[in-house]
Amino acid sequence: MPRQNYVFTSESVSEGHPDKVCDRISDAVLDAMLAREPNARVGCEAFATTNTVVVGGEIGLSDPAALKQAIGEVEGIVRDCVRDIGYEQERFHWNTLTVHNYLHEQSAHISQGVDRDGAGDQGIMFGYAVDETPELMPAPIHYSHAILRRLAEARKSGAEPALGPDSKSQITLRYENGRPVEVLQMVLSTQHADPGQTSNDIRAIVEPHIRAVVPADWLTPRTGWWVNPTGTFVIGGPDSDAGLTGRKIIVDTYGGAALHGGGAFSGKDPTKVDRSAAYAARYLAKNVVAAGLARRCTIQLSYAIGVARPLSIYADLHGTGAVDETEIERAVARVMDLSPRGIQEHLELRRPIYSRTAAYGHFGRPPEPDGAFSWERTDLGEALKAAI
């Protein structure tokens, strides 16, 4: 029987966090290649530090001339990302930073397996859903994201010009009878413009935004507030701490409330099951919960490079299921083709939709008209019920 009374903590980081700057660059490169050619192969990594961004990895396009041209456009993509995030610091500025571009053609030894519709690598992927929020996400990570997203919107709109791009949030929630009921600790650190601003000054700016997104009855007199607890935070982003693509995999997924296979998402085209199968597993888990078959669901998928079908499917309903887990395992395989090609087609993943996933989580976001966040749809309920 799962624990019913406990506390749990999750964190999020903003789009200006050094690692998220790199995720954004990697996904922007991916989007640029998919816009050129839907079957583009991309594995793009970025590293950022003071006045410098390094981009490397592999790209596969059918036309060698187009590949050369596309690689030549990467510096502009990097600068556009950094400018949109908002970095115009003396030692990290979109217009003056140095870009090193080491992208090259994809290895033929990798592409041979993918060309046979197989997975782009071996690995295990997990999807998770729980009925703690309308989005069927764990509440601590969901509200950690929501706070930072709202602060970013206020900063970019000009409503809060004192705030900088780099920020982190962390929420500790108390659970009672298995449901979140109270925020015990609220942590928010945000870059700011004026070195004379104190922690109390920053709290006065951010607290109304926090209260606007967190359920009001969860913030109580017992809630501990830790806003910029170290004091001044003027120098932020890659100038204060180096960033790297794929270093925030728990922030990207479920905030530690669920299992993780270890693979990062950003910069990877959907032949790479680290990304596409993790999206499929979330899609299936969310539909299981949305259909009322469980209050909480974990789905695991596993793959081998060059092999077109998953090697295994595992479900765990955590003692909340209306049916047996083996029925779920059989049903998900019946309602969705879980080959890499099948996932890409079902979720329409060969589109330039990935830059917007690079911050504030890949899950728990509403599906968008152009196909972004298609894995958040809840359109499989009836098919799942019929398959059981």
C-alpha positions in Angstrom: 0.0 0.0 0.0 1.5 3.4 -1.0 2.3 5.9 1.8 -0.6 8.2 2.4 0.9 10.9 4.7 4.3 12.3 3.8 6.2 15.3 2.4 7.7 15.5 -1.1 9.8 18.1 -2.8 10.5 19.0 -6.5 12.4 21.8 -8.2 12.3 23.6 -11.5 14.6 25.9 -13.3 13.9 28.7 -15.7 14.7 29.1 -19.4 17.6 31.3 -18.3 19.3 28.6 -16.2 22.6 27.7 -17.9 21.5 24.1 -18.6 18.2 25.3 -20.0 20.0 27.8 -22.3 21.8 24.8 -23.8 18.6 22.7 -24.0 16.9 25.5 -25.9 19.8 25.8 -28.3 19.9 22.1 -29.0 16.1 22.0 -29.6 16.2 25.1 -31.8 18.9 23.4 -34.0 16.6 20.3 -34.1 13.6 22.5 -35.1 15.6 24.2 -37.9 16.6 20.9 -39.4 13.1 19.4 -39.2 11.8 22.5 -40.8 14.1 21.8 -43.7 13.4 18.1 -43.9 11.0 16.2 -41.7 13.2 13.1 -41.8 16.3 15.0 -40.6 18.4 13.1 -38.1 19.8 15.3 -35.3 21.8 14.7 -32.1 22.8 18.2 -31.0 24.6 19.1 -27.8 25.5 22.5 -26.4 27.8 23.8 -23.8 27.7 27.4 -22.5 30.1 29.4 -20.3 31.3 33.0 -20.0 30.9 34.7 -23.4 31.0 31.3 -25.2 28.7 28.6 -26.6 30.0 25.4 -28.0 27.7 23.3 -30.3 28.5 19.8 -31.4 26.9 16.5 -32.5 25.5 14.9 -35.6 23.1 16.0 -38.3 21.7 13.9 -41.2 20.0 15.5 -44.2 19.4 13.8 -47.6 21.2 16.6 -49.5 24.9 17.2 -48.7 24.7 20.8 -49.9 21.7 21.5 -47.7 23.5 20.0 -44.8 26.5 22.3 -45.2 24.2 25.3 -45.5 22.2 24.3 -42.4 25.3 23.8 -40.3 26.4 27.3 -41.4 23.2 28.8 -40.0 23.7 27.4 -36.5 25.6 30.5 -35.1 22.5 32.6 -35.9 20.3 30.1 -34.2 22.4 30.3 -31.1 22.3 34.1 -31.0 18.5 34.2 -31.5 18.0 31.8 -28.6 20.2 33.7 -26.2 18.5 37.0 -27.2 15.0 35.6 -26.8 15.9 34.3 -23.3 17.0 37.7 -22.4 20.8 37.7 -21.9 22.5 41.0 -22.5 25.0 40.8 -19.7 28.5 42.2 -20.1 30.0 38.7 -20.0 27.1 36.8 -21.7 25.5 38.8 -24.4 23.7 37.4 -27.5 25.5 39.8 -29.8 29.1 39.4 -28.5 29.4 35.8 -27.4 31.7 33.5 -29.3 30.0 30.4 -31.0 32.1 27.3 -31.7 30.3 25.0 -34.1 31.4 21.3 -34.3 28.3 19.8 -35.9 28.9 17.2 -38.5 27.2 14.5 -40.6 25.6 11.6 -38.7 27.5 8.3 -38.5 26.4 5.8 -41.1 26.7 3.0 -38.5 24.0 4.7 -36.4 21.8 5.5 -39.4 21.8 2.0 -40.8 19.6 0.7 -38.0 17.3 3.6 -38.0 16.8 3.3 -41.8 15.3 -0.1 -41.1 12.7 1.7 -38.9 14.5 0.5 -35.8 15.2 2.4 -32.6 18.1 4.9 -32.7 19.5 3.4 -29.5 18.9 0.9 -26.8 17.4 2.0 -23.5 14.5 2.2 -21.1 11.9 4.9 -20.9 9.3 5.7 -18.3 6.0 7.5 -18.5 3.9 8.6 -15.5 0.6 10.2 -14.7 -1.2 10.8 -11.4 -4.5 12.6 -10.6 -3.0 15.2 -8.3 -3.6 18.0 -10.8 -6.0 18.5 -13.8 -3.0 18.0 -16.0 -2.4 14.6 -14.3 1.1 15.6 -13.2 2.7 15.4 -9.8 1.8 18.6 -8.0 5.3 19.7 -6.7 6.9 19.8 -10.2 3.8 21.1 -11.8 3.6 24.2 -9.6 7.4 24.7 -9.5 7.2 25.0 -13.3 4.1 27.3 -13.2 5.8 29.8 -10.9 8.8 30.2 -13.1 6.8 30.3 -16.3 4.7 33.2 -14.8 7.7 35.1 -13.7 9.3 34.7 -17.2 6.1 36.1 -18.7 6.1 39.0 -16.4 9.8 39.7 -17.1 9.4 39.6 -20.8 6.3 41.7 -20.9 8.0 44.4 -19.0 5.7 44.1 -16.0 8.7 43.0 -13.8 11.8 44.7 -15.2 13.8 44.0 -12.1 13.9 40.3 -12.7 16.6 38.5 -14.7 16.4 35.4 -16.9 18.1 32.9 -14.4 15.9 31.5 -11.7 15.0 28.3 -9.8 12.0 27.3 -7.7 11.4 24.4 -5.3 8.3 23.3 -3.5 7.9 21.0 -0.6 4.3 19.7 -0.3 2.6 17.9 2.6 0.4 15.0 1.6 -2.5 13.8 3.7 -4.4 10.6 2.7 -2.4 10.6 -0.5 -3.4 14.1 -1.6 -1.4 17.3 -1.6 -2.8 19.7 1.0 -0.1 22.2 2.1 3.1 23.9 1.0 5.6 23.5 3.8 8.5 25.2 2.1 8.6 27.6 -0.8 12.0 28.3 -2.3 12.6 30.9 -5.1 15.9 32.2 -6.3 15.9 34.7 -9.1 18.4 36.8 -10.8 17.7 40.6 -10.4 19.1 43.8 -11.9 19.9 45.9 -8.9 22.6 44.8 -6.5 21.0 46.9 -3.8 17.8 44.8 -3.8 17.4 42.6 -0.7 15.8 39.2 -0.3 12.7 41.0 1.1 12.6 43.3 -1.9 12.6 40.3 -4.3 10.0 38.5 -2.2 7.7 41.6 -2.5 8.1 41.3 -6.3 7.6 37.5 -6.7 5.1 36.6 -3.9 2.0 37.9 -5.8 3.0 35.8 -8.8 3.5 32.7 -6.7 0.1 33.2 -5.0 -1.5 33.6 -8.4 -0.6 30.1 -9.5 -0.4 28.0 -6.3 -3.7 26.9 -4.8 -4.5 29.5 -2.2 -5.4 27.1 0.6 -2.0 25.4 0.2 -0.1 28.5 1.4 -0.7 28.7 5.1 0.9 30.4 8.1 3.2 27.4 8.4 4.6 27.8 4.9 8.3 28.7 5.0 9.4 31.3 2.5 13.0 31.2 1.2 13.4 33.9 -1.5 17.0 34.6 -2.7 18.2 33.1 0.6 21.9 33.8 -0.2 21.2 37.5 -0.9 22.4 39.2 -4.1 21.9 37.3 -7.4 22.8 39.8 -10.1 25.3 37.7 -12.2 23.4 34.8 -13.6 23.3 32.4 -16.5 26.3 30.8 -18.1 28.6 33.6 -16.8 28.0 32.4 -13.3 27.8 28.7 -13.9 28.5 26.6 -17.0 25.5 25.0 -18.8 25.2 21.7 -20.7 22.4 20.1 -22.7 20.5 17.3 -21.0 21.6 18.0 -17.4 18.1 18.6 -16.1 16.3 15.3 -16.9 14.3 15.3 -13.6 13.2 18.9 -14.1 12.1 17.9 -17.6 10.0 15.0 -16.5 8.3 14.3 -13.1 10.4 16.1 -10.5 11.6 12.8 -9.0 8.1 11.6 -8.3 8.5 8.8 -10.9 11.1 6.5 -12.3 13.5 7.8 -15.1 15.4 5.8 -17.7 18.3 8.2 -17.7 18.1 9.5 -21.2 17.8 13.3 -21.9 15.5 14.7 -24.5 16.7 18.0 -26.0 18.5 18.1 -29.3 17.4 14.6 -30.3 15.1 13.8 -33.3 12.2 11.4 -32.7 14.0 8.4 -34.1 15.9 8.5 -30.8 13.6 6.6 -28.4 15.1 8.4 -25.4 12.8 11.2 -26.4 10.0 9.7 -28.5 9.3 6.6 -26.4 9.4 8.7 -23.2 6.7 10.8 -24.8 4.7 7.7 -25.8 5.0 6.2 -22.3 3.7 9.5 -20.8 0.8 9.5 -23.4 -0.2 6.0 -22.5 0.1 6.5 -18.7 -1.9 9.7 -18.9 -4.7 8.0 -20.9 -4.8 5.2 -18.5 -5.5 7.7 -15.6 -7.8 9.9 -17.7 -9.9 6.8 -18.6 -10.4 6.1 -14.9 -8.5 2.8 -15.1 -6.2 4.0 -12.3 -5.4 7.1 -10.2 -1.7 6.6 -10.7 0.2 4.8 -13.5 3.8 4.1 -14.6 4.5 2.7 -18.0 8.0 1.4 -18.9 9.1 0.7 -22.5 12.5 -0.8 -23.6 14.3 -0.9 -26.9 17.4 -2.1 -28.7 19.2 -0.2 -31.5 18.0 -1.1 -34.9 15.0 -3.2 -33.6 11.6 -2.0 -34.6 9.5 -3.2 -31.7 9.8 -2.6 -28.0 11.5 -5.4 -26.1 9.3 -5.1 -23.1 6.2 -3.3 -21.8 5.7 -2.9 -18.0 2.8 -1.2 -16.1 2.5 -0.3 -12.4 -0.7 1.1 -11.1 0.6 1.6 -7.6 -2.3 -0.1 -5.9 -4.8 2.3 -7.5 -6.0 0.3 -10.5 -9.5 -0.7 -11.4 -7.9 -3.6 -13.5 -4.8 -5.8 -13.3 -1.5 -4.4 -14.6 -1.2 -7.3 -17.0 -4.4 -6.1 -18.7 -2.9 -2.6 -19.1 0.3 -4.0 -20.6 -1.7 -5.9 -23.2 -4.1 -3.1 -23.9 -1.5 -0.4 -24.5 0.2 -2.6 -27.1 -3.1 -3.1 -28.9 -4.1 0.6 -29.1 -0.8 2.0 -30.2 2.0 0.9 -32.5 5.0 1.3 -30.2 7.6 0.9 -32.9 9.7 4.1 -33.4 8.0 4.7 -36.7 4.6 4.0 -35.1 5.2 6.5 -32.3 6.4 9.2 -34.6 3.3 8.8 -36.8 0.8 8.5 -34.0 2.1 11.6 -32.2 3.1 13.4 -35.3 6.6 14.1 -34.0 8.4 15.0 -37.3 7.6 18.7 -36.9 9.6 21.6 -35.7 7.8 21.7 -32.3 10.6 21.1 -29.8 12.1 24.5 -28.8 9.1 25.2 -26.6 9.6 22.0 -24.7 13.1 23.1 -23.6 11.9 24.9 -20.4 9.1 24.4 -17.9 8.7 20.7 -18.5 8.0 18.3 -21.4 4.8 17.1 -19.7 1.7 18.6 -18.2 1.4 21.2 -21.0 -1.8 21.6 -23.2 -1.7 20.1 -26.7 -1.2 22.9 -29.3 -2.8 23.2 -32.7 0.4 22.7 -34.6 1.0 19.3 -32.9 3.2 20.4 -30.1 2.7 18.4 -26.9 0.6 15.9 -28.8 1.6 13.3 -26.2 -0.6 15.2 -23.7 -3.8 14.3 -25.5 -6.3 12.1 -23.8 -7.9 10.5 -26.8 -7.2 6.8 -26.1 -9.6 6.2 -23.3 -12.3 4.4 -25.1 -9.8 2.3 -27.1 -8.0 1.3 -23.9 -11.3 0.2 -22.2 -12.3 -1.8 -25.3 -8.9 -3.5 -25.4 -9.1 -4.7 -21.8 
